[in-house]
């Protein structure tokens, strides 16, 4: 038996704010009808399999899916294996590179395992949008495209900016919102969740559902969590993320690195506390508030015991000013072999201490990289590692406050 609709709505609106609901009165009616008929609502969210890992920015809405799940509704976690091969143009200033089918399938498999860190696998329906899109013929796609005008599409902010700047927009990108919208028709979704940057796509899905004779879905537009840099939204490509699969020590350390100005936002979006409690916890001494926040975030994904251990590890390393050693790096398996002529930034990327060579370069340029305890001159970033450091010896490289690894001599010199 479902809770009364107003009580369900109160649960759904708490813990993450601000949420834009389109529209709330409609949602209340759906919850009331669901309770009267003892029928769960179909709640969906789609994730294009465009990258292999989820981060806690993605998890803001996944935890909201968990709330729907706990209230007894059916959660559909939709993996966009078909749409990922098109590429979502939302917020992009240029056409995205297209992924291969093989890349998408590899990424899809990792999503399935990561999402169950939050959702109950026994209560979660996993679907792939290739199930229906790959079977649709050209006539059906032509019918779908007839429900959208070029004028309406070009009103979209990112498209309009590119149009004004005489930047190319492919017809394929125009098709993306329509293809994504049809997913809600196929699933007969009652509710869809997505970030605020997805508003155009999700509102379009409401209109497409009506065109196919269905009741339009209610939208939960979730706020976007800023990255650790405090400037842009959390992103793997920018290296400003906390990954859902990060080790407990790394997760705790990254949470401790956020700026004081981000505390309230992270408490509201990532801690799991109710709104009033989250706001209260973010006040007071920032250092103590960060430790509490880091513990809450780490415990959500690794449990309380691991969070407590990560706190002790952090205090030992930073509060007591203990620096990592080559021996510790080797003991933990944080080891790479040098390669003749390899630039330092590429070495850091290969050691998985940065998400890309360009991200590693930004860290070097911000004086966040040390070799054997000495900050690296930014000019050495693109210089072959061996031109600056002795390749016959083992060196310790520290990247930021959290990552470190040992570099051994080239394998052919062993």
C-alpha positions in Angstrom: 0.0 0.0 0.0 1.3 3.4 -0.9 1.6 6.4 1.4 -0.9 9.2 0.9 0.1 11.4 -2.0 1.0 14.5 0.0 3.4 12.5 2.2 5.1 10.9 -0.9 5.5 14.4 -2.4 7.1 15.7 0.8 9.6 12.9 0.7 10.4 13.5 -2.9 10.9 17.2 -2.5 13.3 16.9 0.5 17.0 16.2 0.7 17.9 17.7 -2.7 17.1 21.3 -3.5 16.1 23.2 -5.5 14.2 20.8 -7.7 12.1 22.0 -10.6 9.0 19.9 -11.0 7.0 20.1 -14.3 4.4 20.2 -13.0 3.7 19.6 -9.3 -0.1 19.6 -9.4 0.1 17.0 -12.2 2.5 14.9 -10.1 0.1 15.0 -7.1 -2.7 13.7 -9.3 -0.6 10.9 -10.5 0.4 9.9 -7.0 -3.2 9.9 -5.9 -4.3 7.8 -8.8 -1.4 5.4 -8.3 -2.5 4.9 -4.6 -6.1 4.5 -5.5 -5.3 1.8 -8.1 -2.5 0.3 -6.1 -0.3 0.7 -9.2 3.3 1.9 -9.1 4.3 4.8 -11.3 7.0 4.2 -14.0 9.9 6.4 -13.1 12.8 6.6 -15.6 16.1 8.2 -16.1 18.4 7.8 -19.1 22.2 7.8 -19.1 24.0 7.7 -22.4 26.9 5.3 -22.2 29.3 7.9 -23.4 31.9 7.4 -20.6 32.7 4.3 -18.4 32.2 5.8 -15.0 29.5 7.5 -13.0 30.4 10.3 -10.4 28.5 11.7 -7.5 27.1 14.5 -9.7 25.3 11.8 -11.7 24.3 10.2 -8.4 22.3 13.3 -7.3 19.4 12.1 -9.4 20.1 8.4 -8.9 19.5 8.8 -5.2 16.2 10.5 -6.0 15.3 7.4 -8.1 16.1 5.4 -4.9 13.5 7.6 -3.0 10.9 6.7 -5.7 11.9 3.1 -5.3 11.6 3.2 -1.6 8.1 4.6 -2.0 7.1 1.6 -4.0 7.4 2.9 -7.6 9.0 1.1 -10.5 12.4 2.6 -11.5 13.7 2.1 -15.0 17.4 2.8 -15.4 17.7 3.4 -19.1 21.1 3.0 -20.7 21.3 5.0 -23.8 23.4 2.7 -25.9 21.7 3.8 -29.1 21.6 7.6 -28.3 25.3 7.5 -27.1 26.3 6.7 -30.7 24.7 10.0 -31.7 26.0 12.1 -28.9 23.9 14.5 -26.7 24.5 18.1 -27.9 23.3 19.6 -24.6 25.6 22.4 -23.5 28.1 21.6 -26.3 29.7 24.3 -28.4 30.7 21.9 -31.1 29.7 18.5 -32.5 30.6 15.6 -30.3 32.8 12.9 -31.7 30.7 9.8 -32.3 31.4 6.6 -30.3 31.7 3.1 -31.8 29.2 0.4 -30.9 32.0 -1.5 -29.1 32.9 1.6 -26.9 29.3 2.0 -26.0 28.8 -1.6 -25.0 31.9 -1.5 -22.7 30.6 1.6 -21.0 27.1 0.1 -20.6 28.4 -2.9 -18.7 30.2 -0.6 -16.1 27.0 1.4 -15.6 25.0 -1.7 -14.7 27.4 -2.5 -11.8 27.9 1.0 -10.6 24.2 2.0 -10.3 23.6 -0.9 -7.9 25.8 0.9 -5.3 22.6 3.0 -4.9 19.6 1.3 -6.4 18.1 -2.0 -5.2 18.8 -4.5 -8.0 15.8 -6.5 -7.1 13.6 -3.5 -7.7 15.3 -1.9 -10.7 14.5 -2.5 -14.3 17.5 -2.1 -16.6 16.7 -1.3 -20.2 18.7 -0.3 -23.3 17.2 2.1 -25.9 18.6 0.1 -28.7 15.9 -2.5 -27.9 13.4 -0.4 -29.8 15.4 2.1 -31.9 17.5 -0.5 -33.6 14.2 -2.2 -34.8 12.5 1.0 -36.1 12.4 1.5 -39.8 13.0 4.7 -41.7 9.3 5.5 -42.0 8.9 5.4 -38.3 11.8 7.8 -37.9 10.3 10.1 -40.5 7.0 10.1 -38.6 8.9 11.0 -35.4 10.7 13.8 -37.0 7.4 15.4 -38.3 6.6 16.3 -34.7 9.4 18.9 -34.4 10.1 22.1 -36.4 13.5 23.5 -37.3 12.4 26.8 -35.8 11.7 25.2 -32.5 14.9 23.3 -32.5 17.1 26.3 -33.3 15.5 28.1 -30.3 17.5 25.8 -28.1 20.2 27.8 -26.4 23.3 25.8 -27.4 22.1 25.4 -31.0 21.3 29.1 -31.2 24.7 30.1 -30.0 26.4 27.8 -32.5 24.1 29.1 -35.3 25.0 32.7 -34.4 28.7 31.9 -34.3 28.4 30.2 -37.7 29.5 26.9 -36.1 28.3 23.6 -37.8 25.2 21.8 -36.5 24.6 18.3 -37.9 21.2 17.0 -38.8 22.1 14.1 -36.6 22.3 16.4 -33.6 18.8 17.7 -34.4 17.6 14.1 -34.3 19.1 13.4 -30.8 16.3 15.1 -28.7 13.6 13.4 -30.8 15.2 9.9 -30.5 15.7 10.5 -26.7 12.1 11.7 -26.4 10.7 8.6 -28.0 12.2 6.5 -25.1 9.4 7.9 -22.9 6.8 6.8 -25.4 8.2 3.3 -25.5 8.4 3.0 -21.7 5.1 4.8 -21.1 7.0 6.8 -18.5 4.9 8.6 -15.8 7.9 10.5 -14.5 11.4 11.3 -15.8 14.4 12.6 -14.0 17.3 14.6 -15.5 19.6 17.5 -14.9 18.6 21.1 -15.5 20.7 21.0 -18.6 18.3 18.4 -20.0 15.2 20.6 -19.8 14.8 21.0 -23.5 15.0 17.3 -24.2 12.7 16.3 -21.4 10.0 18.9 -22.2 10.2 17.7 -25.8 9.5 14.2 -24.5 6.3 15.4 -22.9 5.2 16.8 -26.2 6.1 13.7 -28.1 4.2 11.5 -25.6 1.1 13.6 -26.3 1.6 13.3 -30.0 1.5 9.5 -29.6 -1.7 9.7 -27.4 -0.1 9.3 -24.0 -0.3 11.3 -20.8 2.8 13.5 -20.6 5.4 12.6 -18.1 6.1 14.7 -15.0 9.7 16.1 -14.9 12.0 16.2 -12.0 14.8 18.6 -13.1 17.7 18.1 -10.7 20.4 20.7 -9.9 23.9 20.1 -11.3 26.6 19.6 -8.8 29.7 21.8 -9.3 33.0 20.0 -9.6 35.8 20.2 -7.1 37.2 23.2 -8.9 34.1 25.2 -7.9 33.6 26.6 -11.4 32.2 24.0 -13.8 29.8 21.2 -13.4 31.3 17.9 -12.2 32.9 16.1 -15.1 35.2 13.2 -15.7 36.9 15.0 -18.7 37.7 18.0 -16.5 39.1 15.9 -13.7 37.0 17.7 -11.1 35.0 14.7 -10.0 34.4 12.3 -7.2 33.8 8.9 -8.8 31.1 6.5 -7.5 33.7 3.7 -7.7 36.6 5.8 -6.1 38.4 4.0 -3.3 37.2 5.1 0.2 40.5 6.9 0.9 40.4 8.8 -2.4 36.7 9.7 -2.0 37.3 11.1 1.5 40.4 13.0 0.4 38.6 14.5 -2.6 35.7 15.6 -0.5 38.1 17.4 1.9 39.5 19.3 -1.1 36.4 21.3 -1.9 36.3 25.0 -1.4 34.5 26.5 1.6 32.0 28.1 -0.7 30.8 24.7 -2.0 30.0 23.3 1.4 26.2 24.0 1.5 25.8 22.8 -2.1 27.6 19.6 -1.5 25.7 19.0 1.8 22.4 19.6 0.0 23.2 17.5 -3.1 25.6 14.8 -2.0 25.3 14.1 1.7 22.0 12.3 1.9 20.8 14.6 4.7 17.4 16.3 4.7 17.5 19.9 3.5 17.2 21.6 6.9 19.8 19.3 8.5 22.1 19.7 5.5 22.0 23.5 5.6 22.7 23.4 9.4 25.6 21.0 9.0 27.3 23.2 6.4 27.6 26.1 8.8 30.2 26.7 11.5 33.9 25.7 11.3 34.6 24.8 7.6 37.3 22.2 8.4 35.0 20.3 10.8 32.1 20.6 8.3 34.3 19.1 5.6 35.3 16.2 7.7 31.7 15.5 8.5 30.7 15.8 4.8 33.6 13.6 3.7 32.5 10.9 6.2 28.9 11.1 5.0 29.8 10.9 1.3 32.2 8.0 1.8 29.8 6.1 4.0 27.1 6.3 1.3 29.2 4.3 -1.1 31.5 2.3 1.2 29.8 2.0 4.6 30.6 3.5 8.0 33.6 1.3 8.8 35.4 2.3 5.6 34.5 5.9 6.1 36.0 5.9 9.6 39.2 4.2 8.3 39.5 6.8 5.5 39.2 9.6 8.0 42.1 8.1 10.0 44.1 7.7 6.9 43.5 11.4 5.9 44.4 12.6 9.4 47.5 10.6 9.5 48.7 11.9 6.1 47.6 15.5 6.3 47.0 16.5 10.0 50.3 14.8 11.0 52.0 16.0 7.8 53.0 12.5 6.8 54.0 12.4 3.2 53.7 9.2 1.1 56.9 7.3 0.4 58.2 5.2 -2.5 57.8 2.1 -0.3 54.1 2.9 0.3 53.5 3.4 -3.4 55.1 0.1 -4.3 53.3 -1.7 -1.5 49.9 -0.4 -2.7 50.8 -1.2 -6.3 50.9 2.4 -7.4 53.7 1.8 -9.8 54.4 2.5 -13.5 57.5 2.0 -15.6 59.1 5.0 -17.4 59.0 5.1 -21.1 61.8 6.7 -23.1 60.8 10.1 -24.5 57.4 10.1 -22.8 56.2 13.6 -21.6 55.5 14.0 -17.9 51.8 14.8 -18.5 51.4 11.6 -20.5 53.1 9.6 -17.8 50.7 11.0 -15.2 47.7 10.1 -17.3 49.1 6.6 -17.9 49.4 6.2 -14.1 45.7 7.1 -13.9 46.5 10.0 -11.6 44.7 12.4 -14.0 41.7 11.7 -16.4 43.6 12.9 -19.5 47.0 14.3 -20.6 45.5 17.8 -20.8 44.1 17.5 -17.3 47.6 16.4 -16.1 49.1 19.4 -17.9 46.7 21.7 -16.0 47.8 20.2 -12.7 51.5 20.7 -13.6 50.8 24.3 -14.7 49.1 25.0 -11.3 52.2 23.7 -9.5 50.2 20.7 -8.1 52.7 18.0 -9.2 55.8 17.1 -7.2 58.7 14.7 -8.0 60.6 13.4 -5.0 59.0 16.2 -2.9 59.9 19.1 -5.2 57.3 21.0 -7.2 57.7 20.5 -10.9 58.5 23.5 -13.1 55.5 24.0 -15.4 57.9 24.2 -18.3 58.6 20.5 -17.8 55.0 19.4 -18.4 55.4 18.5 -22.1 59.1 17.7 -21.8 60.2 14.0 -21.9 60.3 12.8 -18.3 63.8 11.4 -18.8 65.3 14.7 -19.8 64.5 16.1 -16.3 64.9 13.0 -14.1 67.3 10.1 -13.9 65.7 7.1 -15.5 68.0 4.7 -13.7 66.4 5.5 -10.4 62.9 5.0 -8.8 61.1 8.3 -8.2 57.9 9.3 -6.3 55.4 11.5 -8.1 52.7 13.3 -6.2 49.7 14.7 -8.1 47.6 17.1 -6.2 46.9 16.2 -2.5 45.5 12.8 -3.2 47.3 10.8 -5.9 50.9 9.5 -5.9 52.8 6.7 -7.6 56.3 5.4 -8.0 58.1 5.5 -11.4 60.5 2.7 -12.0 63.2 2.6 -14.7 62.1 1.4 -18.1 61.4 -2.3 -18.2 64.1 -3.0 -20.8 66.7 -1.6 -18.3 65.7 -4.0 -15.5 
